């Protein structure tokens, strides 16, 4: 069942409708807010739109790196399982 969770990002209130547990939605919102705040404080970007785009690019880059690492681990695990099956 969908519930509405109110979160604050960059001082702006958002009502998020989701089937996910409210605590999880709040955790994601806090992560997003922290990333945007981090970018805003470490760059000379004053415009919040630019800070949001830069934060999203950083998160997307991290996501893609993790996705690639997981793919490589999956391949390695498959190889190891094949070797185990061949040894038996």
C-alpha positions as CSV (number, residue, x, y, z in Angstrom):
1,X,0.0,0.0,0.0
2,X,1.3,3.4,-0.9
3,X,2.0,5.9,1.8
4,X,3.1,9.5,1.7
5,X,6.4,10.5,3.3
6,X,7.4,14.1,3.7
7,X,11.1,14.8,3.2
8,X,13.2,17.9,3.1
9,X,15.8,18.4,0.3
10,X,17.7,21.7,0.2
11,X,15.1,23.3,2.4
12,X,12.3,22.3,0.1
13,X,9.5,20.0,1.4
14,X,8.5,17.1,-0.9
15,X,5.7,14.6,-0.4
16,X,6.8,11.3,-1.7
17,X,4.2,8.6,-2.4
18,X,5.7,5.2,-2.3
19,X,5.2,1.6,-1.4
20,X,8.6,1.5,0.2
21,X,8.9,1.8,4.0
22,X,8.9,5.4,5.2
23,X,12.3,5.0,6.8
24,X,13.9,3.9,3.6
25,X,12.4,6.9,1.7
26,X,13.8,9.2,4.4
27,X,17.2,7.5,4.2
28,X,17.3,8.0,0.4
29,X,16.2,11.6,0.7
30,X,18.9,12.3,3.4
31,X,21.5,10.7,1.0
32,X,20.4,12.9,-1.9
33,X,20.3,16.0,0.3
34,X,23.8,15.2,1.7
35,X,25.2,14.7,-1.8
36,X,23.8,18.0,-3.1
37,X,25.0,19.8,0.1
38,X,28.5,18.2,-0.3
39,X,28.7,19.4,-3.9
40,X,27.5,22.9,-3.0
41,X,30.0,23.2,-0.2
42,X,33.0,22.0,-2.2
43,X,32.5,23.7,-5.5
44,X,32.0,27.3,-6.5
45,X,28.6,26.4,-7.9
46,X,26.1,28.7,-6.5
47,X,23.1,27.6,-8.6
48,X,21.2,24.8,-6.9
49,X,20.3,23.3,-10.3
50,X,24.0,22.9,-11.2
51,X,24.7,21.4,-7.7
52,X,21.8,18.9,-8.2
53,X,23.1,17.9,-11.7
54,X,26.7,17.5,-10.4
55,X,25.5,15.5,-7.4
56,X,23.5,13.3,-9.7
57,X,26.5,12.8,-12.0
58,X,28.6,11.8,-9.0
59,X,26.0,9.3,-7.8
60,X,25.5,7.9,-11.3
61,X,29.3,7.5,-11.7
62,X,29.5,5.6,-8.4
63,X,26.5,3.5,-9.4
64,X,28.0,2.5,-12.7
65,X,31.4,1.6,-11.1
66,X,29.6,-0.6,-8.6
67,X,27.5,-2.2,-11.3
68,X,30.6,-3.0,-13.3
69,X,32.4,-4.4,-10.2
70,X,29.3,-6.6,-9.5
71,X,29.3,-7.8,-13.1
72,X,33.0,-8.8,-12.8
73,X,32.4,-10.5,-9.4
74,X,29.5,-12.4,-11.0
75,X,31.7,-13.6,-13.9
76,X,34.4,-14.7,-11.5
77,X,31.9,-16.5,-9.3
78,X,30.5,-18.3,-12.4
79,X,34.1,-19.3,-13.4
80,X,34.8,-20.7,-9.9
81,X,31.5,-22.6,-9.9
82,X,32.3,-24.1,-13.3
83,X,35.7,-25.2,-12.0
84,X,34.1,-26.7,-8.9
85,X,31.6,-28.6,-11.1
86,X,34.4,-29.8,-13.3
87,X,36.4,-31.0,-10.3
88,X,33.6,-33.2,-9.0
